[in-house]
Amino acid sequence: MKWSKSVQMPGLDTMGLVLAVWICALPFIGLLIAPIFGAQTAITVAIASLIVMLILCWGRCILNIIRLFADRIETAKAFRKP
């Protein structure tokens, strides 16, 4: 099935990758931090790492979306010029 370009936004693959990396990092957080600092700290570190990863991903995605729409606007202006 082929997706139309209007549905496919840049960054969806990056968001999925960030989520996969976070899920894969959870066992390491549980095995390394929980025995030393406790379960509450491990949960806090896991949530904080998710928030940091998502902020970085959203920042990158927002820049890609701005570039995409800037390119579309420039292309539209080029076609309007006589």
Buried (B, 14 or more C-beta within 10 A) or exposed (E): EEEEEEEEEBBEEBBEEBBEEBEEBEEEBBEEBBEEEEEEEBBBBBEEBBEEBBEEBBEBBEEBEEEBEEEEEEEEEEEEEE
